[in-house]
Amino acid sequence: MALVSPKVERQVIEKSQLTKLYEVMKATMDSKFYGSVEIKFEAGKVTIIRKTESLKI
C-alpha cells in the first residue's frame, strides 16, 4: 500500500471537487440555464450547490 502525504491527498480531493464543480457549471451553461447558482463552502470545501431556475415568459 502506497503512503500518500496529507498535503498530496488534500490536493487530489480539491482537484476532484474543482473538476466536479466545473462539470456542473459547464452543464448549466450548455443547457442555457436562466437563474442563479449559489455555492456554499465549509472548511474550504464545497458542500452545497443550489440552482434556482427562473422562467422567462
Residue pairs with C-beta under 8 A, 6 or more apart in sequence:
4 12
13 45
14 45
17 45
17 46
20 46
21 39
21 46
21 49
24 49
25 37
28 37
28 51
33 51
33 53
34 53
34 54
34 55
34 56
35 51
35 52
35 53
35 54
36 51
36 52
36 54
37 49
37 50
37 51
37 52
38 48
38 49
38 50
38 51
38 52
39 46
39 48
39 49
39 50
40 46
40 47
40 48
40 49
40 50
41 47
